Amino acid sequence: MVAGVTSPLRLTDIAAQAQVSEATVSRVLNGKSGVAAGTRHKVLAALDLLGYERPVRLKRRSNGLVGLLIPELTNPIFPAFAKVIEQALAGNGYTPVLCTQKPGGATEDELVEQLEERGVTGIVF
């Protein structure tokens, strides 16, 4: 692989991320029936996590991703907060996307921008 060039996203990549079959991913992408709402949500969340640009007909549906910005994971209070927030989000049908800051890493503004580009439903600080 050439540096800076990424390989195209494949059904197998999406299926592995969502923990479903390739056939299920195909049905979701093609708007077919016969896919449970929870499974469809998992596939759509996987598409977003992998950076797949959804077709317009799929963008209309809520992706259910919520960004969760945590300053660090070394302080035990922050992972504890993240766990409670994750449980609350999952209980309401949302999938958290955890972003942590580290010295020399992305700034909070950069992380927020990345989450917004992914079309998250919301962001928790």
N, CA, C and O atoms as a printed pandas DataFrame, in Angstrom:
     atom_number atom_name residue_name chain_id  residue_number  x_coord  y_coord  z_coord
0              1         N          MET        A               1    0.844   -1.185    0.000
1              2        CA          MET        A               1    0.000    0.000    0.000
2              3         C          MET        A               1    0.885    1.242    0.000
3              4         O          MET        A               1    1.902    1.274    0.693
4              5         N          VAL        A               2    0.522    2.234   -0.745
5              6        CA          VAL        A               2    1.266    3.482   -0.853
6              7         C          VAL        A               2    0.877    4.387    0.312
7              8         O          VAL        A               2   -0.297    4.483    0.666
8              9         N          ALA        A               3    1.871    5.048    0.905
9             10        CA          ALA        A               3    1.595    5.947    2.027
10            11         C          ALA        A               3    0.603    7.027    1.612
11            12         O          ALA        A               3    0.724    7.618    0.538
12            13         N          GLY        A               4   -0.372    7.275    2.470
13            14        CA          GLY        A               4   -1.365    8.308    2.201
14            15         C          GLY        A               4   -2.521    7.852    1.333
15            16         O          GLY        A               4   -3.477    8.600    1.130
16            17         N          VAL        A               5   -2.444    6.624    0.814
17            18        CA          VAL        A               5   -3.518    6.097   -0.025
18            19         C          VAL        A               5   -4.215    4.998    0.762
19            20         O          VAL        A               5   -3.573    4.056    1.226
20            21         N          THR        A               6   -5.502    5.116    0.910
21            22        CA          THR        A               6   -6.250    4.101    1.635
22            23         C          THR        A               6   -6.986    3.210    0.653
23            24         O          THR        A               6   -7.392    3.642   -0.426
24            25         N          SER        A               7   -7.148    1.958    1.053
25            26        CA          SER        A               7   -7.887    1.045    0.185
26            27         C          SER        A               7   -9.374    1.326    0.337
27            28         O          SER        A               7   -9.810    1.799    1.386
28            29         N          PRO        A               8  -10.150    1.041   -0.692
29            30        CA          PRO        A               8  -11.589    1.301   -0.612
30            31         C          PRO        A               8  -12.238    0.425    0.459
31            32         O          PRO        A               8  -11.793   -0.691    0.726
32            33         N          LEU        A               9  -13.275    0.947    1.050
33            34        CA          LEU        A               9  -14.020    0.229    2.071
34            35         C          LEU        A               9  -14.789   -0.912    1.427
35            36         O          LEU        A               9  -15.450   -0.724    0.406
36            37         N          ARG        A              10  -14.703   -2.095    2.024
37            38        CA          ARG        A              10  -15.374   -3.270    1.469
38            39         C          ARG        A              10  -16.511   -3.711    2.389
39            40         O          ARG        A              10  -16.544   -3.368    3.571
40            41         N          LEU        A              11  -17.435   -4.472    1.825
41            42        CA          LEU        A              11  -18.539   -5.015    2.628
42            43         C          LEU        A              11  -18.008   -5.796    3.815
43            44         O          LEU        A              11  -18.576   -5.733    4.906
44            45         N          THR        A              12  -16.918   -6.536    3.613
45            46        CA          THR        A              12  -16.365   -7.338    4.709
46            47         C          THR        A              12  -15.900   -6.450    5.859
47            48         O          THR        A              12  -16.038   -6.824    7.024
48            49         N          ASP        A              13  -15.348   -5.272    5.541
49            50        CA          ASP        A              13  -14.907   -4.342    6.581
50            51         C          ASP        A              13  -16.094   -3.848    7.406
51            52         O          ASP        A              13  -16.049   -3.811    8.635
52            53         N          ILE        A              14  -17.145   -3.475    6.701
53            54        CA          ILE        A              14  -18.345   -2.963    7.372
54            55         C          ILE        A              14  -18.996   -4.070    8.196
55            56         O          ILE        A              14  -19.401   -3.848    9.337
56            57         N          ALA        A              15  -19.093   -5.264    7.611
57            58        CA          ALA        A              15  -19.705   -6.400    8.304
58            59         C          ALA        A              15  -18.929   -6.741    9.573
59            60         O          ALA        A              15  -19.524   -7.016   10.615
60            61         N          ALA        A              16  -17.605   -6.723    9.484
61            62        CA          ALA        A              16  -16.786   -7.031   10.661
62            63         C          ALA        A              16  -16.991   -5.983   11.750
63            64         O          ALA        A              16  -17.115   -6.327   12.925
64            65         N          GLN        A              17  -17.029   -4.713   11.369
65            66        CA          GLN        A              17  -17.222   -3.641   12.344
66            67         C          GLN        A              17  -18.590   -3.753   13.018
67            68         O          GLN        A              17  -18.709   -3.549   14.226
68            69         N          ALA        A              18  -19.611   -4.075   12.242
69            70        CA          ALA        A              18  -20.976   -4.158   12.775
70            71         C          ALA        A              18  -21.288   -5.524   13.380
71            72         O          ALA        A              18  -22.311   -5.695   14.043
72            73         N          GLN        A              19  -20.401   -6.497   13.149
73            74        CA          GLN        A              19  -20.595   -7.874   13.623
74            75         C          GLN        A              19  -21.869   -8.483   13.045
75            76         O          GLN        A              19  -22.682   -9.078   13.752
76            77         N          VAL        A              20  -22.009   -8.308   11.723
77            78        CA          VAL        A              20  -23.131   -8.889   10.985
78            79         C          VAL        A              20  -22.575   -9.505    9.707
79            80         O          VAL        A              20  -21.382   -9.389    9.424
80            81         N          SER        A              21  -23.431  -10.153    8.944
81            82        CA          SER        A              21  -22.994  -10.753    7.681
82            83         C          SER        A              21  -22.889   -9.694    6.583
83            84         O          SER        A              21  -23.464   -8.610    6.686
84            85         N          GLU        A              22  -22.144  -10.032    5.535
85            86        CA          GLU        A              22  -22.039   -9.139    4.383
86            87         C          GLU        A              22  -23.407   -8.965    3.723
87            88         O          GLU        A              22  -23.721   -7.889    3.215
88            89         N          ALA        A              23  -24.213  -10.017    3.732
89            90        CA          ALA        A              23  -25.550   -9.935    3.140
90            91         C          ALA        A              23  -26.403   -8.900    3.878
91            92         O          ALA        A              23  -27.168   -8.161    3.259
92            93         N          THR        A              24  -26.263   -8.856    5.197
93            94        CA          THR        A              24  -27.017   -7.880    5.983
94            95         C          THR        A              24  -26.573   -6.462    5.637
95            96         O          THR        A              24  -27.406   -5.568    5.486
96            97         N          VAL        A              25  -25.267   -6.257    5.513
97            98        CA          VAL        A              25  -24.755   -4.937    5.125
98            99         C          VAL        A              25  -25.326   -4.547    3.766
99           100         O          VAL        A              25  -25.759   -3.411    3.573
100          101         N          SER        A              26  -25.327   -5.479    2.837
101          102        CA          SER        A              26  -25.854   -5.220    1.496
102          103         C          SER        A              26  -27.328   -4.827    1.550
103          104         O          SER        A              26  -27.753   -3.898    0.864
104          105         N          ARG        A              27  -28.110   -5.543    2.375
105          106        CA          ARG        A              27  -29.536   -5.216    2.488
106          107         C          ARG        A              27  -29.735   -3.806    3.037
107          108         O          ARG        A              27  -30.606   -3.072    2.569
108          109         N          VAL        A              28  -28.934   -3.431    4.025
109          110        CA          VAL        A              28  -29.051   -2.082    4.591
110          111         C          VAL        A              28  -28.667   -1.038    3.548
111          112         O          VAL        A              28  -29.373   -0.046    3.371
112          113         N          LEU        A              29  -27.546   -1.259    2.854
113          114        CA          LEU        A              29  -27.085   -0.292    1.853
114          115         C          LEU        A              29  -28.076   -0.125    0.708
115          116         O          LEU        A              29  -28.189    0.951    0.121
116          117         N          ASN        A              30  -28.789   -1.201    0.399
117          118        CA          ASN        A              30  -29.742   -1.153   -0.711
118          119         C          ASN        A              30  -31.166   -0.861   -0.267
119          120         O          ASN        A              30  -32.094   -0.896   -1.075
120          121         N          GLY        A              31  -31.340   -0.569    1.033
121          122        CA          GLY        A              31  -32.656   -0.195    1.538
122          123         C          GLY        A              31  -33.673   -1.319    1.529
123          124         O          GLY        A              31  -34.876   -1.066    1.458
124          125         N          LYS        A              32  -33.208   -2.558    1.601
125          126        CA          LYS        A              32  -34.115   -3.710    1.573
126          127         C          LYS        A              32  -34.729   -3.939    2.953
127          128         O          LYS        A              32  -34.171   -3.540    3.975
128          129         N          SER        A              33  -35.879   -4.585    2.955
129          130        CA          SER        A              33  -36.532   -4.932    4.217
130          131         C          SER        A              33  -35.913   -6.219    4.757
131          132         O          SER        A              33  -35.014   -6.796    4.145
132          133         N          GLY        A              34  -36.403   -6.651    5.898
133          134        CA          GLY        A              34  -35.923   -7.900    6.477
134          135         C          GLY        A              34  -34.720   -7.729    7.386
135          136         O          GLY        A              34  -34.056   -8.709    7.724
136          137         N          VAL        A              35  -34.429   -6.489    7.789
137          138        CA          VAL        A              35  -33.325   -6.226    8.709
138          139         C          VAL        A              35  -33.921   -5.569    9.950
139          140         O          VAL        A              35  -34.600   -4.547    9.854
140          141         N          ALA        A              36  -33.665   -6.159   11.105
141          142        CA          ALA        A              36  -34.185   -5.607   12.357
142          143         C          ALA        A              36  -33.640   -4.197   12.573
143          144         O          ALA        A              36  -32.528   -3.884   12.148
144          145         N          ALA        A              37  -34.417   -3.360   13.226
145          146        CA          ALA        A              37  -34.027   -1.962   13.445
146          147         C          ALA        A              37  -32.692   -1.862   14.175
147          148         O          ALA        A              37  -31.854   -1.033   13.821
148          149         N          GLY        A              38  -32.490   -2.695   15.185
149          150        CA          GLY        A              38  -31.230   -2.670   15.934
150          151         C          GLY        A              38  -30.042   -3.052   15.073
151          152         O          GLY        A              38  -28.963   -2.472   15.189
152          153         N          THR        A              39  -30.251   -4.040   14.204
153          154        CA          THR        A              39  -29.187   -4.478   13.300
154          155         C          THR        A              39  -28.893   -3.394   12.275
155          156         O          THR        A              39  -27.732   -3.106   11.985
156          157         N          ARG        A              40  -29.939   -2.794   11.730
157          158        CA          ARG        A              40  -29.763   -1.699   10.769
158          159         C          ARG        A              40  -28.968   -0.569   11.426
159          160         O          ARG        A              40  -28.076    0.011   10.807
160          161         N          HIS        A              41  -29.295   -0.262   12.677
161          162        CA          HIS        A              41  -28.597    0.788   13.424
162          163         C          HIS        A              41  -27.114    0.436   13.570
163          164         O          HIS        A              41  -26.260    1.307   13.407
164          165         N          LYS        A              42  -26.794   -0.832   13.877
165          166        CA          LYS        A              42  -25.398   -1.259   14.014
166          167         C          LYS        A              42  -24.638   -1.074   12.709
167          168         O          LYS        A              42  -23.491   -0.629   12.717
168          169         N          VAL        A              43  -25.264   -1.411   11.592
169          170        CA          VAL        A              43  -24.611   -1.266   10.285
170          171         C          VAL        A              43  -24.382    0.212    9.973
171          172         O          VAL        A              43  -23.300    0.588    9.522
172          173         N          LEU        A              44  -25.389    1.049   10.209
173          174        CA          LEU        A              44  -25.247    2.482    9.942
174          175         C          LEU        A              44  -24.171    3.102   10.833
175          176         O          LEU        A              44  -23.413    3.965   10.390
176          177         N          ALA        A              45  -24.107    2.660   12.091
177          178        CA          ALA        A              45  -23.066    3.155   12.995
178          179         C          ALA        A              45  -21.688    2.726   12.498
179          180         O          ALA        A              45  -20.740    3.510   12.548
180          181         N          ALA        A              46  -21.568    1.483   12.016
181          182        CA          ALA        A              46  -20.293    0.995   11.475
182          183         C          ALA        A              46  -19.872    1.818   10.261
183          184         O          ALA        A              46  -18.696    2.147   10.107
184          185         N          LEU        A              47  -20.829    2.146    9.404
185          186        CA          LEU        A              47  -20.528    2.977    8.229
186          187         C          LEU        A              47  -19.928    4.311    8.662
187          188         O          LEU        A              47  -18.948    4.782    8.084
188          189         N          ASP        A              48  -20.523    4.906    9.676
189          190        CA          ASP        A              48  -20.050    6.200   10.151
190          191         C          ASP        A              48  -18.676    6.089   10.807
191          192         O          ASP        A              48  -17.805    6.928   10.579
192          193         N          LEU        A              49  -18.486    5.052   11.622
193          194        CA          LEU        A              49  -17.203    4.870   12.295
194          195         C          LEU        A              49  -16.068    4.650   11.306
195          196         O          LEU        A              49  -14.940    5.080   11.543
196          197         N          LEU        A              50  -16.364    3.989   10.209
197          198        CA          LEU        A              50  -15.342    3.698    9.199
198          199         C          LEU        A              50  -15.177    4.834    8.189
199          200         O          LEU        A              50  -14.332    4.758    7.297
200          201         N          GLY        A              51  -15.983    5.881    8.331
201          202        CA          GLY        A              51  -15.845    7.035    7.451
202          203         C          GLY        A              51  -16.503    6.878    6.096
203          204         O          GLY        A              51  -16.145    7.576    5.147
204          205         N          TYR        A              52  -17.461    5.968    5.992
205          206        CA          TYR        A              52  -18.165    5.743    4.730
206          207         C          TYR        A              52  -19.135    6.887    4.484
207          208         O          TYR        A              52  -19.914    7.240    5.370
208          209         N          GLU        A              53  -19.099    7.454    3.323
209          210        CA          GLU        A              53  -20.033    8.526    2.955
210          211         C          GLU        A              53  -21.349    7.882    2.555
211          212         O          GLU        A              53  -21.450    7.249    1.504
212          213         N          ARG        A              54  -22.346    8.049    3.395
213          214        CA          ARG        A              54  -23.640    7.412    3.140
214          215         C          ARG        A              54  -24.331    7.982    1.912
215          216         O          ARG        A              54  -24.232    9.177    1.632
216          217         N          PRO        A              55  -25.030    7.121    1.181
217          218        CA          PRO        A              55  -25.898    7.636    0.119
218          219         C          PRO        A              55  -26.976    8.526    0.751
219          220         O          PRO        A              55  -27.325    8.337    1.916
220          221         N          VAL        A              56  -27.492    9.472    0.007
221          222        CA          VAL        A              56  -28.462   10.437    0.528
222          223         C          VAL        A              56  -29.638    9.743    1.201
223          224         O          VAL        A              56  -30.093   10.194    2.252
224          225         N          ARG        A              57  -30.138    8.665    0.624
225          226        CA          ARG        A              57  -31.309    7.999    1.212
226          227         C          ARG        A              57  -31.000    7.420    2.590
227          228         O          ARG        A              57  -31.910    7.273    3.406
228          229         N          LEU        A              58  -29.734    7.088    2.869
229          230        CA          LEU        A              58  -29.375    6.589    4.193
230          231         C          LEU        A              58  -29.055    7.725    5.153
231          232         O          LEU        A              58  -29.190    7.556    6.365
232          233         N          LYS        A              59  -28.637    8.870    4.647
233          234        CA          LYS        A              59  -28.308   10.002    5.506
234          235         C          LYS        A              59  -29.538   10.539    6.219
235          236         O          LYS        A              59  -29.434   11.097    7.311
236          237         N          ARG        A              60  -30.689   10.376    5.612
237          238        CA          ARG        A              60  -31.913   10.899    6.231
238          239         C          ARG        A              60  -32.195   10.220    7.562
239          240         O          ARG        A              60  -32.818   10.810    8.444
240          241         N          ARG        A              61  -31.747    9.006    7.705
241          242        CA          ARG        A              61  -31.974    8.276    8.951
242          243         C          ARG        A              61  -30.962    8.730    9.993
243          244         O          ARG        A              61  -29.815    9.033    9.663
244          245         N          SER        A              62  -31.383    8.775   11.233
245          246        CA          SER        A              62  -30.480    9.153   12.312
246          247         C          SER        A              62  -29.400    8.105   12.442
247          248         O          SER        A              62  -29.687    6.909   12.472
248          249         N          ASN        A              63  -28.157    8.550   12.519
249          250        CA          ASN        A              63  -27.081    7.582   12.643
250          251         C          ASN        A              63  -26.895    7.128   14.081
251          252         O          ASN        A              63  -26.279    6.089   14.320
252          253         N          GLY        A              64  -27.405    7.868   15.026
253          254        CA          GLY        A              64  -27.370    7.441   16.418
254          255         C          GLY        A              64  -26.012    7.502   17.082
255          256         O          GLY        A              64  -25.860    7.012   18.201
256          257         N          LEU        A              65  -25.012    8.092   16.426
257          258        CA          LEU        A              65  -23.697    8.217   17.035
258          259         C          LEU        A              65  -23.633    9.488   17.868
259          260         O          LEU        A              65  -24.106   10.545   17.452
260          261         N          VAL        A              66  -23.038    9.367   19.055
261          262        CA          VAL        A              66  -22.846   10.517   19.924
262          263         C          VAL        A              66  -21.374   10.554   20.317
263          264         O          VAL        A              66  -20.841    9.583   20.854
264          265         N          GLY        A              67  -20.721   11.683   20.045
265          266        CA          GLY        A              67  -19.322   11.841   20.426
266          267         C          GLY        A              67  -19.199   12.013   21.926
267          268         O          GLY        A              67  -19.998   12.711   22.551
268          269         N          LEU        A              68  -18.192   11.372   22.498
269          270        CA          LEU        A              68  -17.932   11.468   23.935
270          271         C          LEU        A              68  -16.481   11.906   24.098
271          272         O          LEU        A              68  -15.565   11.106   23.903
272          273         N          LEU        A              69  -16.266   13.175   24.458
273          274        CA          LEU        A              69  -14.919   13.720   24.607
274          275         C          LEU        A              69  -14.473   13.603   26.057
275          276         O          LEU        A              69  -15.104   14.144   26.965
276          277         N          ILE        A              70  -13.374   12.886   26.256
277          278        CA          ILE        A              70  -12.820   12.666   27.587
278          279         C          ILE        A              70  -11.411   13.255   27.604
279          280         O          ILE        A              70  -10.622   12.975   26.701
280          281         N          PRO        A              71  -11.072   14.074   28.625
281          282        CA          PRO        A              71   -9.751   14.694   28.631
282          283         C          PRO        A              71   -8.601   13.693   28.734
283          284         O          PRO        A              71   -7.551   13.901   28.128
284          285         N          GLU        A              72   -8.782   12.628   29.479
285          286        CA          GLU        A              72   -7.725   11.634   29.645
286          287         C          GLU        A              72   -8.325   10.359   30.221
287          288         O          GLU        A              72   -9.432   10.366   30.760
288          289         N          LEU        A              73   -7.586    9.274   30.100
289          290        CA          LEU        A              73   -8.064    8.002   30.650
290          291         C          LEU        A              73   -7.239    7.551   31.850
291          292         O          LEU        A              73   -7.579    6.551   32.482
292          293         N          THR        A              74   -6.156    8.269   32.179
293          294        CA          THR        A              74   -5.312    7.856   33.299
294          295         C          THR        A              74   -5.937    8.196   34.649
295          296         O          THR        A              74   -5.688    7.500   35.633
296          297         N          ASN        A              75   -6.730    9.237   34.711
297          298        CA          ASN        A              75   -7.449    9.586   35.932
298          299         C          ASN        A              75   -8.676    8.680   36.004
299          300         O          ASN        A              75   -9.517    8.722   35.106
300          301         N          PRO        A              76   -8.798    7.861   37.053
301          302        CA          PRO        A              76   -9.882    6.871   37.106
302          303         C          PRO        A              76  -11.297    7.445   37.046
303          304         O          PRO        A              76  -12.237    6.719   36.720
304          305         N          ILE        A              77  -11.467    8.712   37.347
305          306        CA          ILE        A              77  -12.815    9.280   37.325
306          307         C          ILE        A              77  -13.362    9.375   35.906
307          308         O          ILE        A              77  -14.561    9.191   35.694
308          309         N          PHE        A              78  -12.492    9.664   34.921
309          310        CA          PHE        A              78  -12.971    9.846   33.554
310          311         C          PHE        A              78  -13.463    8.548   32.911
311          312         O          PHE        A              78  -14.512    8.562   32.268
312          313         N          PRO        A              79  -12.744    7.420   33.058
313          314        CA          PRO        A              79  -13.312    6.164   32.539
314          315         C          PRO        A              79  -14.622    5.794   33.241
315          316         O          PRO        A              79  -15.522    5.226   32.623
316          317         N          ALA        A              80  -14.724    6.119   34.534
317          318        CA          ALA        A              80  -15.970    5.834   35.260
318          319         C          ALA        A              80  -17.114    6.666   34.685
319          320         O          ALA        A              80  -18.215    6.154   34.482
320          321         N          PHE        A              81  -16.854    7.951   34.421
321          322        CA          PHE        A              81  -17.868    8.802   33.785
322          323         C          PHE        A              81  -18.245    8.251   32.415
323          324         O          PHE        A              81  -19.424    8.169   32.069
324          325         N          ALA        A              82  -17.226    7.872   31.637
325          326        CA          ALA        A              82  -17.469    7.359   30.283
326          327         C          ALA        A              82  -18.352    6.117   30.326
327          328         O          ALA        A              82  -19.235    5.952   29.483
328          329         N          LYS        A              83  -18.120    5.249   31.299
329          330        CA          LYS        A              83  -18.914    4.019   31.411
330          331         C          LYS        A              83  -20.379    4.344   31.700
331          332         O          LYS        A              83  -21.276    3.774   31.079
332          333         N          VAL        A              84  -20.621    5.244   32.627
333          334        CA          VAL        A              84  -21.995    5.620   32.977
334          335         C          VAL        A              84  -22.690    6.285   31.792
335          336         O          VAL        A              84  -23.849    5.994   31.498
336          337         N          ILE        A              85  -21.970    7.181   31.114
337          338        CA          ILE        A              85  -22.549    7.872   29.958
338          339         C          ILE        A              85  -22.837    6.877   28.844
339          340         O          ILE        A              85  -23.888    6.945   28.205
340          341         N          GLU        A              86  -21.900    5.946   28.604
341          342        CA          GLU        A              86  -22.094    4.928   27.564
342          343         C          GLU        A              86  -23.335    4.101   27.846
343          344         O          GLU        A              86  -24.115    3.828   26.935
344          345         N          GLN        A              87  -23.529    3.698   29.094
345          346        CA          GLN        A              87  -24.702    2.902   29.455
346          347         C          GLN        A              87  -25.988    3.688   29.227
347          348         O          GLN        A              87  -26.972    3.145   28.725
348          349         N          ALA        A              88  -25.977    4.952   29.590
349          350        CA          ALA        A              88  -27.169    5.786   29.387
350          351         C          ALA        A              88  -27.459    5.959   27.900
351          352         O          ALA        A              88  -28.612    5.880   27.476
352          353         N          LEU        A              89  -26.413    6.196   27.106
353          354        CA          LEU        A              89  -26.603    6.351   25.664
354          355         C          LEU        A              89  -27.126    5.060   25.046
355          356         O          LEU        A              89  -28.095    5.077   24.286
356          357         N          ALA        A              90  -26.484    3.944   25.373
357          358        CA          ALA        A              90  -26.890    2.652   24.807
358          359         C          ALA        A              90  -28.326    2.321   25.185
359          360         O          ALA        A              90  -29.072    1.765   24.378
360          361         N          GLY        A              91  -28.712    2.660   26.402
361          362        CA          GLY        A              91  -30.075    2.412   26.845
362          363         C          GLY        A              91  -31.111    3.203   26.070
363          364         O          GLY        A              91  -32.297    2.873   26.079
364          365         N          ASN        A              92  -30.655    4.247   25.401
365          366        CA          ASN        A              92  -31.554    5.083   24.601
366          367         C          ASN        A              92  -31.310    4.942   23.106
367          368         O          ASN        A              92  -31.758    5.772   22.315
368          369         N          GLY        A              93  -30.593    3.880   22.721
369          370        CA          GLY        A              93  -30.397    3.582   21.308
370          371         C          GLY        A              93  -29.276    4.337   20.619
371          372         O          GLY        A              93  -29.237    4.394   19.390
372          373         N          TYR        A              94  -28.362    4.917   21.385
373          374        CA          TYR        A              94  -27.243    5.651   20.798
374          375         C          TYR        A              94  -25.943    4.867   20.955
375          376         O          TYR        A              94  -25.796    4.055   21.869
376          377         N          THR        A              95  -25.011    5.124   20.053
377          378        CA          THR        A              95  -23.700    4.497   20.101
378          379         C          THR        A              95  -22.666    5.587   20.355
379          380         O          THR        A              95  -22.538    6.517   19.559
380          381         N          PRO        A              96  -21.911    5.478   21.479
381          382        CA          PRO        A              96  -20.909    6.503   21.747
382          383         C          PRO        A              96  -19.649    6.299   20.901
383          384         O          PRO        A              96  -19.249    5.170   20.617
384          385         N          VAL        A              97  -19.044    7.405   20.510
385          386        CA          VAL        A              97  -17.750    7.402   19.836
386          387         C          VAL        A              97  -16.800    8.111   20.792
387          388         O          VAL        A              97  -16.877    9.328   20.963
388          389         N          LEU        A              98  -15.903    7.345   21.416
389          390        CA          LEU        A              98  -15.016    7.883   22.440
390          391         C          LEU        A              98  -13.822    8.591   21.811
391          392         O          LEU        A              98  -13.133    8.031   20.958
392          393         N          CYS        A              99  -13.589    9.821   22.238
393          394        CA          CYS        A              99  -12.427   10.601   21.809
394          395         C          CYS        A              99  -11.703   11.059   23.062
395          396         O          CYS        A              99  -12.316   11.640   23.957
396          397         N          THR        A             100  -10.401   10.801   23.132
397          398        CA          THR        A             100   -9.623   11.246   24.283
398          399         C          THR        A             100   -8.514   12.175   23.821
399          400         O          THR        A             100   -7.997   12.063   22.710
400          401         N          GLN        A             101   -8.173   13.078   24.695
401          402        CA          GLN        A             101   -7.086   14.001   24.407
402          403         C          GLN        A             101   -5.820   13.484   25.067
403          404         O          GLN        A             101   -5.863   12.868   26.132
404          405         N          LYS        A             102   -4.695   13.744   24.419
405          406        CA          LYS        A             102   -3.404   13.407   25.003
406          407         C          LYS        A             102   -2.415   14.490   24.603
407          408         O          LYS        A             102   -2.613   15.166   23.594
408          409         N          PRO        A             103   -1.360   14.662   25.379
409          410        CA          PRO        A             103   -0.373   15.689   25.035
410          411         C          PRO        A             103    0.154   15.485   23.614
411          412         O          PRO        A             103    0.551   14.383   23.236
412          413         N          GLY        A             104    0.150   16.559   22.842
413          414        CA          GLY        A             104    0.630   16.493   21.469
414          415         C          GLY        A             104   -0.379   15.939   20.489
415          416         O          GLY        A             104   -0.101   15.866   19.292
416          417         N          GLY        A             105   -1.552   15.544   20.974
417          418        CA          GLY        A             105   -2.590   14.986   20.110
418          419         C          GLY        A             105   -3.544   16.060   19.620
419          420         O          GLY        A             105   -3.270   17.256   19.718
420          421         N          ALA        A             106   -4.650   15.613   19.099
421          422        CA          ALA        A             106   -5.667   16.526   18.574
422          423         C          ALA        A             106   -6.238   17.392   19.697
423          424         O          ALA        A             106   -6.392   16.945   20.833
424          425         N          THR        A             107   -6.543   18.625   19.354
425          426        CA          THR        A             107   -7.161   19.525   20.323
426          427         C          THR        A             107   -8.653   19.210   20.422
427          428         O          THR        A             107   -9.209   18.489   19.594
428          429         N          GLU        A             108   -9.280   19.761   21.443
429          430        CA          GLU        A             108  -10.718   19.563   21.605
430          431         C          GLU        A             108  -11.476   20.073   20.383
431          432         O          GLU        A             108  -12.412   19.425   19.914
432          433         N          ASP        A             109  -11.075   21.227   19.870
433          434        CA          ASP        A             109  -11.726   21.783   18.676
434          435         C          ASP        A             109  -11.579   20.856   17.475
435          436         O          ASP        A             109  -12.526   20.673   16.710
436          437         N          GLU        A             110  -10.392   20.269   17.309
437          438        CA          GLU        A             110  -10.169   19.349   16.187
438          439         C          GLU        A             110  -11.026   18.092   16.328
439          440         O          GLU        A             110  -11.581   17.595   15.348
440          441         N          LEU        A             111  -11.126   17.585   17.555
441          442        CA          LEU        A             111  -11.956   16.399   17.784
442          443         C          LEU        A             111  -13.426   16.703   17.505
443          444         O          LEU        A             111  -14.126   15.897   16.892
444          445         N          VAL        A             112  -13.886   17.858   17.952
445          446        CA          VAL        A             112  -15.274   18.254   17.695
446          447         C          VAL        A             112  -15.516   18.348   16.193
447          448         O          VAL        A             112  -16.540   17.885   15.693
448          449         N          GLU        A             113  -14.571   18.947   15.479
449          450        CA          GLU        A             113  -14.712   19.074   14.025
450          451         C          GLU        A             113  -14.785   17.696   13.356
451          452         O          GLU        A             113  -15.599   17.482   12.458
452          453         N          GLN        A             114  -13.936   16.770   13.795
453          454        CA          GLN        A             114  -13.956   15.417   13.231
454          455         C          GLN        A             114  -15.290   14.728   13.495
455          456         O          GLN        A             114  -15.835   14.056   12.620
456          457         N          LEU        A             115  -15.809   14.900   14.703
457          458        CA          LEU        A             115  -17.099   14.292   15.033
458          459         C          LEU        A             115  -18.219   14.903   14.196
459          460         O          LEU        A             115  -19.096   14.189   13.710
460          461         N          GLU        A             116  -18.188   16.212   14.030
461          462        CA          GLU        A             116  -19.212   16.871   13.216
462          463         C          GLU        A             116  -19.150   16.408   11.768
463          464         O          GLU        A             116  -20.186   16.252   11.122
464          465         N          GLU        A             117  -17.935   16.185   11.250
465          466        CA          GLU        A             117  -17.787   15.686    9.879
466          467         C          GLU        A             117  -18.401   14.299    9.723
467          468         O          GLU        A             117  -18.852   13.933    8.637
468          469         N          ARG        A             118  -18.419   13.531   10.806
469          470        CA          ARG        A             118  -19.002   12.193   10.787
470          471         C          ARG        A             118  -20.518   12.233   10.967
471          472         O          ARG        A             118  -21.187   11.204   10.882
472          473         N          GLY        A             119  -21.053   13.427   11.216
473          474        CA          GLY        A             119  -22.500   13.576   11.332
474          475         C          GLY        A             119  -23.080   13.018   12.616
475          476         O          GLY        A             119  -24.186   12.476   12.616
476          477         N          VAL        A             120  -22.332   13.148   13.727
477          478        CA          VAL        A             120  -22.850   12.631   14.988
478          479         C          VAL        A             120  -24.133   13.355   15.377
479          480         O          VAL        A             120  -24.358   14.507   15.004
480          481         N          THR        A             121  -24.956   12.657   16.127
481          482        CA          THR        A             121  -26.211   13.226   16.599
482          483         C          THR        A             121  -25.964   14.286   17.658
483          484         O          THR        A             121  -26.710   15.261   17.753
484          485         N          GLY        A             122  -24.914   14.098   18.455
485          486        CA          GLY        A             122  -24.584   15.040   19.513
486          487         C          GLY        A             122  -23.188   14.779   20.034
487          488         O          GLY        A             122  -22.538   13.811   19.640
488          489         N          ILE        A             123  -22.726   15.657   20.929
489          490        CA          ILE        A             123  -21.400   15.526   21.527
490          491         C          ILE        A             123  -21.527   15.800   23.016
491          492         O          ILE        A             123  -22.141   16.786   23.425
492          493         N          VAL        A             124  -20.938   14.914   23.831
493          494        CA          VAL        A             124  -20.921   15.069   25.289
494          495         C          VAL        A             124  -19.489   15.397   25.692
495          496         O          VAL        A             124  -18.551   14.705   25.297
496          497         N          PHE        A             125  -19.325   16.466   26.487
497          498        CA          PHE        A             125  -17.997   16.873   26.956
498          499         C          PHE        A             125  -17.809   16.439   28.387
499          500         O          PHE        A             125  -16.756   16.684   28.974
